[in-house]
Amino acid sequence: MLDPDVLRFGTSDRMRDVLVLLPPSEGKTAPRRGKPLDLDTLSFPGLTSTREEVLDALVSLASSSPARALEVLGLSPRQTDEVARDAHLASAPTAAASTIYSGVLYDALDLASLDAVSKRRAQRSVVIASALFGALRLGDRIPAYRLSGDVSLPGIGPLATAWRDPLALAMTEAAGRGLVVDLRSGTYAAMWKPTGDVASRTVAVRVLQQMPDGSRKVVSHFNKATKGRLLRHWLETAPDPRDAEDLADACASMGVVVELGEKPRAGSARRLDVVVTDL
């Protein structure tokens, strides 16, 4: 009997599955119980050695110099609990990444309330960018942590640089031959920029708010909430998009204004603007 995902979405070739790239969230829900972190169980095993290096550097900083950690992580003195959490990441309880990340985008996406078929589709397609782990699937078990992609860690340097080469290999393989939908923020897009054939199959989605005076601007809350709702809409109702035009149609079916950029030169991602006036 055929898998119901194949029946519904017509995607028997897993190498052609759409790959959806999400940013993480600063806000995270810490699990109260669960097994400690085991890096060997995470998706994309080619990232394990870099994960070990970044994890060790973060734990060492947070445990040996909390005051310095606040500065490096860009936190206020009122956020010492975040540093204390980072100091104990190796023994902290873990849960699925889908339940750890919270915030505007993940609230709008509301993964827990998806039907079974849509959840399987999300597990197959969605990858979350992470400053600590590089990239994660929804089912990967991780602890709550505090580390942003724009941080430069002692002993590691800028995280965008540290992750660039490892992610180039892992994400190029994960992209297969299908469409790549990039919903990441600029900070996390800097960790892996698709190149070559993968870039030619990548669509970078930007959400713009239409202002009363006719101008348009990127507004963080609108951007995150709209991306979460768009992804939920695709997962529940739209066939897997095979190209930029399919993706634009899937967005437009939600009732938003969609503007698809011209095809760029070979090796560059295509731009898709979604214009909203309110939430």
N, C-alpha and C positions, 0 to 999 in steps of 0.2 A: 504494500500500500504506500502511495506517495506521501511524503511529508506534507502536512497542511500548508507550511510556508511555501512549498513549491507550487502547490495547487493555487494558492491565492496570488502569489507574486510572480510566478513564472520565472524563477531563478534557480534552476537546477545546477548551474555552474557557479560554485562558490567563489571562484576567482573573479567573477563579474559582479559580485555583491557591491552595493554602494558602501563607501566608507565615510562615516560622519564624524568629524573632529569637533569635540566640545572643549571649551575652557573648563578649568576646575572652578571652585568657588572659595573665597576667603573663609566664609562661614562653613563650619563642618559640625556634624552631629557625632559626638564621641560615644562609642558603644560602651555599655556598662559591663559587659562580659563578652568573652570570645577568646579564641586561641591567639597567642602572640604572633607577631609578624613572621612570616616565612617567605623570604624573597624568592626562593626556588619554586614556589607555587604560582607566582604571578605570570600573567601573559607576557609575551615578548621576552623570552629568556635571554636573548642577545643583549638586553639592557641590564642584566644582573650585576655585572662588575661595576658599572657606573652607579647603579642604585646603591651598592655597598659603599662606595666612596662618598657619595653625597650624604647618605644616612649617617655614616661614621662622623663626617665633618659637622653635620648639624647637631648630633647628640653631644659630641665633644664640646662644641661651642656653648650649647645651652647648659650643660652640666658644669663646665669649668668656669664660665664667665657670664652669668646671667645678665649683668648690666651691659656688657659688650654685645650680647645676643640681642637685647632690645634694640640697640642701635643698628646692628647689621640687618635685622629682620624688618626694620622700619616700624617698630611698635612703640607705644607710649608706656610710661611707667605703670599705668593701670592695667597693662596686659602681661604682667609677670606670670600669670597662670598659663599663658600660651607658651612661654619659654619653659616653664616647669614640665608641661606636657611633652615638648620636644626632647627634653632631657631623658625621658623614659620611654621613648618610642619602641625600643627593642623588646620591651616587656609589656607594652600596653595592649589591651584587648583590640581585636580587629573585627570588622564586619565588611560586607560587600560594599564596594565603592559606590554603588547605586544608592546606598542608604547613608553613606558618610557625607557626601557633598550636599550642601543645602544652599539657600540663597535664591535670588530672584529667578534665574534661569531654571534651576532644578525644581523650584516650587511650581513654575508654570508648566514644566514638562510632566511632573507628577508621575514618575515611573511606576510607583506602587499601585496606582489605580488603572493601569493599562490592562487590557484583556490579554489572555495567555498568548495568542498569536502575535500581538503587537510587542509583548515583552520579549518573545523569542527573536523577533525581528530586530529589536533594539540591541539585544545581547550579541547578535551576529554583526551588526553594523557600527555601533557606537564605540568610539575610542575617546577617553578623557585625557587631555594633556595634564601633566603633573610636574611641578618643579622638583619634587622629591623622587618620583618613580618614573619619570619620563613619559610613559603612556600606560594606560590601564583599560582593561575591559570592565564592564559593569559588575561582573561577578567576582572580580579580584578582591581578596580580603586585605584591607589596610587599616591602620589606626588613624584617628584624627590627628592632624599635624598642622603646623603653621610654617609655611615657606612659600614665598612668591617667586615667580619666574624672573623677576628683575633684580633678584638678590645676587650679590657677589659673596660667596662663602669663603672664609679663610681656608687656605689649603686647596681650594677648588677653583676659585675665580668666578667670573660671571657664569651663571647657570645656563644661560642661552648658549654660550660657547661650549660648555661641558657636554651638553646634550646633543649638539648639532650632528656630529658624526655617528654616534650610536643610533640616534633616531632616523637618520637618513637611510640606514640599512633596514631597520625594523619596520618603518612606516612604508617604505617603498615596497617591501614584500607584502605587508598587510593590504596595500592598495590594490594588489593584483592587477586586473585589467578593467576594473570598474570605475565608476564615477567617484570622485572625492569631493565631499561637501565640507567646506572649511567654515565652521562657525566660531573659531577661536578668536580671542582678542589679540591685539598686536603683540603683547608681551609673550604669549605662548606660541604665536605664529613664528616668532623669531627663533624658537627652539628647533623647528623643522620647516624648511621652505621646500615644497615639492619642486623637482627639477625635471627636465627632459619630458618624456612621454607622460609621466604622472602629472606634471604641471599642466600639460595640455588637456588633461581630463579632470582638472580641479576647478571648482567654482567657489570663489570666496564671497560669502554672503555678508552684506552690510545692511544694517537697519538704520534708517534716517527718520527723524521726526519732522513732519511738516509743520512749520510755525505759522501763527496767524498772519504774519506779514509776507508769507510766501517763501521765506527762506527755509533751508533744511539744515539740520545738524544732528550729530550723533549724541544721543542722551543715554547715559548708562542704563538707567532703569528700563526705558523703552526698548533699548537694544537687547538686553538680557531677557526680559519677559517675552518679547516677540519671538526671539529665537527659540525659546522653550516651547511656546505654543505652536510655532511652525513645525518643529520636529515632531511634536505629539500628533499634529494633524497628518503629517506624512506617514507616520508609523501606523496610524489607525485607518486611514482612508485611501492613500495614494499608492499606486504601484511603485516599485523601486524605480527611481529616475535613472535613465540610461545616459542622458547627456544634459547639457545646460538648459536646453529648451524644455525638456521634460521637467526639470527642477523648477523652472520659472512657471510652468503651467501648474505644478503642484502648489506653489506658493499662491498664485493668483486664485486658485480654487478656494482659498481661505477668505477671499474678499479683500485682500490688500493690494495696493498699487505696486507693481513689479516692473523694474527696468533692467533689462539684461544688456550688459555692455557688448560692444563689438568683439568679435573673435580677436584675441591678442596674437602677437607673434608666437611662433612655435616655442614651447618651453616656458610659457607664462600662463598663470591662472587667469580665468575669466571672472569678471566682476558681476555680481547680481545685487542690485539695490532693492530693498523692500522699504516702501515709504508708508509711514503710519501717522495718523493725526492724534490718536489717543490709545489708551490701553484697552 
